[in-house]
């Protein structure tokens, strides 16, 4: 039961952070889904750093559940990425749709690497 509570709390915090980024960027109209892109990139840097700490044995199971599974899971969002990309395709914005796909994969992989390198 404790594990579920940790994931729940971390996921809620991550979701609030993602929502905060969306709110900060809502004053501007963007053709590209920038808020989701930024949230996913930041979540990947965070997850990469946590993975690095985990590999070194510097974080325990409780922290993994709270931050890796919960927070990073709530902060990043594959479903919103997919829905926004689908909407771009439906609207005929193929350049933005394929840029979103390619950049998201490339940048998020690089962000995992950066996060790992940040913690050594």
C-alpha positions as CSV (number, residue, x, y, z in Angstrom):
1,X,0.0,0.0,0.0
2,X,2.9,2.3,0.8
3,X,4.2,1.9,-2.8
4,X,0.9,3.0,-4.3
5,X,0.8,6.1,-2.1
6,X,4.4,7.0,-3.1
7,X,3.6,6.7,-6.8
8,X,0.4,8.6,-6.3
9,X,2.1,11.5,-4.5
10,X,5.0,11.6,-7.0
11,X,2.7,11.4,-10.0
12,X,0.5,14.3,-8.6
13,X,3.6,16.5,-8.1
14,X,4.8,15.7,-11.6
15,X,1.4,16.4,-13.1
16,X,1.3,19.7,-11.3
17,X,4.7,20.6,-12.8
18,X,3.6,19.7,-16.3
19,X,0.4,21.8,-15.8
20,X,2.5,24.7,-14.6
21,X,4.7,24.6,-17.7
22,X,1.5,24.5,-19.9
23,X,0.1,27.5,-17.9
24,X,3.4,29.5,-18.3
25,X,3.3,29.0,-22.0
26,X,-0.4,29.5,-22.5
27,X,0.0,33.3,-22.9
28,X,1.5,32.6,-26.3
29,X,-0.1,30.7,-29.2
30,X,2.2,28.0,-30.4
31,X,1.8,25.9,-33.6
32,X,4.2,23.4,-32.1
33,X,3.3,21.6,-28.8
34,X,6.1,23.3,-26.9
35,X,4.8,22.7,-23.4
36,X,4.6,19.0,-23.8
37,X,8.0,18.9,-25.5
38,X,9.6,20.9,-22.6
39,X,7.9,18.8,-19.9
40,X,9.1,15.6,-21.5
41,X,12.6,16.8,-22.0
42,X,12.8,18.0,-18.4
43,X,11.3,14.7,-17.1
44,X,14.0,12.8,-19.1
45,X,16.8,14.8,-17.6
46,X,15.4,14.2,-14.2
47,X,14.9,10.5,-14.9
48,X,18.4,10.2,-16.3
49,X,19.9,11.7,-13.2
50,X,17.8,9.5,-11.0
51,X,18.8,6.5,-13.1
52,X,22.5,7.4,-12.6
53,X,22.0,7.7,-8.8
54,X,20.2,4.4,-8.8
55,X,23.0,2.7,-10.7
56,X,25.4,4.0,-8.1
57,X,23.2,2.7,-5.3
58,X,22.6,6.2,-4.0
59,X,18.8,6.1,-3.9
60,X,16.5,3.6,-2.2
61,X,13.3,1.9,-3.3
62,X,11.1,4.5,-1.7
63,X,12.8,7.3,-3.6
64,X,12.6,5.4,-6.8
65,X,8.9,4.9,-6.4
66,X,8.3,8.5,-5.4
67,X,10.5,10.2,-8.0
68,X,11.3,7.8,-10.8
69,X,7.9,6.1,-11.2
70,X,5.7,8.7,-9.7
71,X,7.1,12.1,-10.4
72,X,8.8,11.4,-13.8
73,X,5.7,9.4,-14.8
74,X,3.4,12.2,-14.0
75,X,5.7,14.9,-15.4
76,X,6.2,13.3,-18.8
77,X,3.3,12.4,-21.0
78,X,3.3,10.1,-24.0
79,X,-0.4,10.2,-24.4
80,X,-0.5,14.0,-24.7
81,X,2.5,13.9,-27.1
82,X,0.6,11.3,-29.2
83,X,-2.7,13.3,-29.2
84,X,-1.0,16.6,-30.1
85,X,0.9,14.9,-32.9
86,X,-2.3,13.3,-34.2
87,X,-4.0,16.7,-34.1
88,X,-1.1,18.2,-36.1
89,X,-1.5,15.4,-38.7
90,X,-5.3,15.9,-38.9
91,X,-4.8,19.7,-39.4
92,X,-2.3,19.0,-42.2
93,X,0.6,20.4,-40.3
94,X,2.9,17.5,-41.4
95,X,6.1,19.4,-40.8
96,X,5.3,20.2,-37.2
97,X,4.0,16.7,-36.6
98,X,7.1,14.9,-37.9
99,X,9.3,17.5,-36.3
100,X,7.6,16.8,-33.0
101,X,8.1,13.0,-33.4
102,X,11.7,13.2,-34.4
103,X,12.8,16.0,-32.1
104,X,11.0,14.4,-29.1
105,X,12.7,11.1,-29.5
106,X,16.1,12.6,-30.2
107,X,16.0,15.3,-27.5
108,X,14.6,13.0,-24.9
109,X,17.3,10.4,-25.5
110,X,19.9,13.1,-25.3
111,X,18.3,14.4,-22.1
112,X,18.4,10.9,-20.5
113,X,22.2,10.9,-21.4
114,X,22.7,14.4,-19.9
115,X,20.9,13.4,-16.7
116,X,23.1,10.3,-16.4
117,X,26.2,12.4,-17.0
118,X,25.1,15.1,-14.4
119,X,25.5,12.6,-11.6
120,X,28.6,10.9,-12.9
